[in-house]
């Protein structure tokens, strides 16, 4: 192997973060060594996202920047992996710059063999073969964080009209629950206190024995684990039963990410979302009742084809009624191969931007309203790391997923503490420790 080194630069969602960790495990197991940065690596892999055009442009720019920087070293491998590799395939070689490897998400277990093929011939290697039953899990030999992602399913069957995920990630398949529990238990043994169960649509998890609610109950029983989160939920699949279990299971955090996308029934129908704005509002209201103090976050997509002022107004009204704690907000961009790509992209760009600014302004006001009531209240914080900007302070998160800062006095990373909120900003709460709950 000649001590070949690799570096992975990850762009995109939690699934990509998890996948990069899996790729690192595969390559390390094959004898490669992980480099601290791209400059010190023989193999540079860019793990890419294809959900939005901007994400693809960013990935392409970065890949070709690295390729041009290393063009004088013919032995350096530049690879594009992930969703964009799956979507664009061989065409990535036509954009200029030197790309040696293009590999889709289902090929990761084969990467050592692909790299050997590349070393033997030096012609670009492309592998975007699909594996509809493909599923894999992590067994890391070391872990330096107190939180971790655990993939419980891959792929998606929803085919929202704007989304490329079913095309680049394939159909839904669920990881057997025993493998999930084994992975969680292994992470806990390495010092992890909180796991986030991830998938394109976790609510539809079903391994033939357990559904998602059953899985939550099983993970809740893992000894030594302190917290459970999950993402992403789909409103059409989030049942009252699952919501009630979230409220009753002590390790499951009181936070649900529940993408709305639009408050207009006409838009939701065109998006093929499978629910109405009324059904969404009812579901959010039930969650607020069944899980006292639950934090709801969401996704909002503005400027979808044919969106009119009244559709946009409907979205603002639902946002105001539900009162989201946080939101990811975007302008629509067409993705080739999706159903929406055949619709006229007829909302002018400047109007998309104007509507997005209104959505952002409203969401910021919702956050400000909620945080004004927080000083003086107590919260539970899992301490995750030392502050990079403020020595002497630690950074953690509350159960509702608020980012929190507290003095380091007597508190260590990985502990769960009770703290009183002393100050708030839009993105951070400042706390002082009230009680240190050792045993975290």
Buried (B, 14 or more C-beta within 10 A) or exposed (E): EEEBBBBBBBBBBBBBBBBBBBBBBBBBEBEBBEBEEBEEBBBBBBBBBBBBBEBBEBBBEBBBEBBEBBEEEEEBBBBBBBBBBBBBBEEBBEEEBBBBBBBBBBBBEBBBEBBEBBBEEEEBBBBBEBBEEBBBBBEBEEBEBBBBBBBBBBBBEBEBBBBBBBBBBBEBBBBBBEBBBBBBBBBBEBBBBBBBBBBBBBBBBBBEEBBBBBBBBBBBEBEBBBBBBBBBBBBBBBBEEBBBBBBEBEBBBBBBBBBBBBBBBBBBBBBBBBBBBEBBBEBBEBBBEBBEEBBBBBBBBBBBBEBEEEBBEBBBBBBEEBEBBBBEBBBBBBBEEBBBBEBEBEBEEEBBEEBBEBBBEBBEEBBEEBBEEBEEEEBBBBBBBEEEEEEEBBBBBBBBBBBBBBBBEEBEBBBBBBBBBBEBEEEBBBBEBEEBEEEB
